[in-house]
Amino acid sequence: MGKSSKGINIYFLVIAILLLITVWVSNMSEQTDSYTRGEFIEQLEKGEVVYVEIHPNAEVPTGTLLIQFKDNSKKTLHVSDVVAMQELLTTEYQIDPMVEDVPQENWFLSDILPILLILIFGVFMFAMMNAQNANSGGGGKMMNFGKSRARVSTGGEITLKDVAGLREEKEDMEEIVDFLKCPCKYTKVGARIPKGVLLEGAPGTGKTLLAKAIAGEANVPFFSISGSDFVEMFVGVGASRVRDLFAEAKKNAPCIVFIDEIDAVARKRGTGMGGGHDEREQTLNQLLVEMDGFGTNEGIIVMAATNRVDILDPAILRPGRFDRKISVQTPDVGGREEILQVHAKDKPLAEDVDLKQIAQTTAGFTGADLENLLNESAILAAKEDRAFIVQEDIKKAFIKVGIGAEKKSRIISDKEKKITAYHEAGHAILFHVLPDVGPVYTVSIIPTGLGAAGYTMPLPERDEMFNTKGKMLQDIMVSLGGRIAEEIIFDDITTGASSDIKKATKVARAMVTRFGMSENIGVINYDESDNEVFIGRDLAHTRSHSEEVAGAIDKEVKSIIDECYAKAKSIIMEHEKVLHSCAELLLAKEKITRQEFEALFEC
């Protein structure tokens, strides 16, 4: 629970206590004694009354009798005529009562004091709420829903020097910083400052890190906010926050406004259930106006990050709003080595640690993946009470991050171990023989945390920008290798190849429908995976091709799978001796390295 919520609860508690006290006092004042006039007269006649005080009310002749008895007990009696009661006590019962003066009305207590109490209570509550708002920051103010939640900074510990593996992206960012520092050298040649920079790329590639580095590099105010911070349950709040954000940015121009995960607020319009009055669309409309509308926002650069540029509204992507779009891709082998060096600065490494070899092993890893790899390695070293990281720690972390933690304590029958050994050996042989998919890095029959009974991990020797038809066919063959080995050795098949079959089918279908790699179907795109269905725009998704074409696609996919299955089976049959040797070695050691596996082909 936040500070604001705690403060609100305290206010309600104070109000509740005051109300309870008021009700209690009111009830006490309204309580009447059950003692009656008849009982009082009866006790007078018995001689039990020894003393009486008469307290007249301001509303004469009413009043109250305070009666004391022989046993020192006291009771109160309300009477309608104190004068008559005094005469009765004096003449008939010879009791001389003590008569108090009639109370005078106190105008201060009756008129002024209640007003003062109300004013004091109001001032107290106002002061408490102001103090709470000051402590809770912009996002916690009860009365400031329409205020921007952006955090402002003028610098930071991270600069562009700390960003590794993104050379071209850093060059584009350095231009922005230079423009903010020295705008004259650009304006004198007619160049205008870019209004927006959109960082797009897969998760973990370093989009937000680049923005943080800009904040540390540029000596200008840096407003950072998440796209989800604009949207609230109250209609109009998001648009109000956008206006407030740009109003603050104008006061501090030149400055940078960074919106992280902008897809939360800038999705395509007309895709929600609320129509034109949808809160998200109102927020987007205001953002479009502020970035490039009738108003002028000179000196304000809007930066945004997203990994779903395909669902953004086209209006926000046009020049004049986001003039520059920077694609942040996964790093190449050189970039991965630079990133590993950055994350290894504060980690003591042993002499056997080879960051270059790790960079070659981790093809496809993002910056976040590499940071996680070294962090897991450090955790493994700490668990073994070592003050430094060795290469073996990184190898274990690589398997843990890529495949899942090994479950060495899991009990597996000898039959299942044998099936798994031949299954993984079938994969490994194809990885080694086929030219575009290997070589093998590790083969293991130790179960992993992801439910696999074993794994075969390849070691890509180079980064590839695109796939070829030949490589994709080889990927399908490798995926089917385990199933083929089971069929050859045991004359039976298991469910262990289900994920392999799914992967092979996905690749084959992409070849036919997306990449035009089928002679029978032709160079036509039939893939519809990019066409997302939005409630409010497309309630029913219709295919763009006929049932006849769909049948032809299925037939072509099956043909590719069958052809790859036959080729892979012939290769494994040619190396059946290696298949048996590899399975026996796995059963003996549970895990073998690349050198041990390749030595089997030399025998």
C-alpha positions, 0 to 999 in steps of 0.5 A: 500500500502506498503512502497516499493510500495510508494517508487517506485511511488516516483521514477517514479514521479521524472523521469516523472517530469524531462522528462516533464521539459526537453521536455518543455525546448526543446520546448521553445528553438525550438519556433520561433517568427512569426515576419517577416523581411517584417514587420520589414522593414515596421515599419522601414519606418514608423519610429516606430523603436527607438532602435535595438540590434544585438546579433550575434550567434556563427554560424556567420553571423546568429544572432538575433535582439532585436527591441524596438518600440515607445510604448516601446514594444519589438520584436525579429527577427532572421536574416541570416546575421547580417552584412548586416542588420547592414549596412542596418540600418546604411545607409538607416534608420540612426539607429545605432544599439548596436552590442553584441560580438559573444558568445564564446563556453563554453565547460563546459556547452556544454560537461561537465555539461550534463555528470555531471547531468546524473551522479548526477541523477544516484547516487541519484536514486541508493541511494534512492533505497538502502534506500528504500530496507533497510527500507522495509525488505527482502520481499520488495526488488525489486532486491532481489526476490530470497532472503528468506523471513524468520524472524529470532528470538533467543527467545520469550515471549512464552515458553513451560510452556505457552502451555497447554493441549499438554503433549505428544507433549511437551515432544517430543518438549523438546527432540528437545530443549535438543538435541540442548542444549546438543548434546554430550549426544546423539551423544556419544550413536550414536543418530543423531539429527532429521532432521525434525519434522512435526506437523499435526492436525486440525486447532486451535489445537496449532501447530504454538503455539508449534513452537513459544514455541520452539523459546522461549525455545531454545537459538538458531536462529529460522527461521520462514516462511510460505509455501506460501512465497516461491511461486511467479509468476516468475519461479525459485524464490521459489527454489532460496528462499529455497537455500537462506534460508538453506544457512542462516541457515547453517551460524547460525547452530545449528538452527531451520527452521519452515515452517508454512502451508507447504502444500502450497509448498509440495503438491504431484508432478504431480498434476498441469498443469505445469508438471515438470516445474511447479514453485511449483514442482521446489520449492518442489524439491529444498526443498527435496534436501536441507533436505536430498540430497547430501549436508550436513545440520548438526545442522539444524532442519526443523519443519513444520505444516499442517492440510492437511498431506494427500496431501503432497508428499510422498518423503518429509514424509520419514525418513531422511527428516521428521523423527518425525511426531507429531499429535496434537489432540484436547485436552481432558477434563483435557487439556481443563481445563488447556487451560482455566486456561492459557487464564483466567490468564489476565481475572477477573473471578467472584466466580461463574465461574467454569472452570472445568464445562466449560471444561466438556461442551466444548467437541471437542473444540480446544485451539483456540475455548476455547480462543475465548470462553473466549474472547467472554465472556469478550466482553459480560462483557464489553458490560454490563459495568462489570469489571469481567466475570460471568458464565452467560457470558460464557454460552451466549458466548458458544451458540454464538460460537457453534450455533450463536448469538440469534436473539431475535428481530426477529418477528415470528408468533405464528404458527411458534413458536409452530412448532419450540417448538415441533420440538426442544422438539422431539430432546430433548426427544431423547437426554434424553432417549437414553443412548449414546447421552445426556444429554440435556444442553439447549433447545431454540426456539430463532432464531440464526444467522446461520438461525436456528429457534431454537436449542437443545444443548447436554452436552457430559459427557465424551470424546470419541476416537471413535464412536460405531455402537449403538451411530451412530444409536442413532445420526441418531435417534436424528437428525430425532426427530424434523421431527417426532414430527412435523409429530405426532402433526401437521400431516404435515412436514416442511422444518426446518428438512432439515439440520437434514436429511442431517446429518442423511444421512451422518452418515448412508452412512459413516456407510455403505461405510466407517466403514463396519457396514452393514451386507448386504454390508459387511466389504468393504470400498467404501468411495471415499471422500478422493480421491481428484481430481487434475487437471493434474492427474485425469480429470475424477473421476471414481468410484471403484465399479459397479452400482449394488453395488452403488444401494445396498449402497443406499438401505442399507442407506435407510434401516438404516434411515427407521429403526431409524425413526421407533424406534425414533417415537415409543420413542417419542410416549411413551413420548407424554405427555413430548412432549406437556409439553416441547413445552408449557414450551418453548412457555412460556419461549423461553429457558429452562435449563437441570434442567427444562427439566429433571423435566418434566419427573418426573411429 
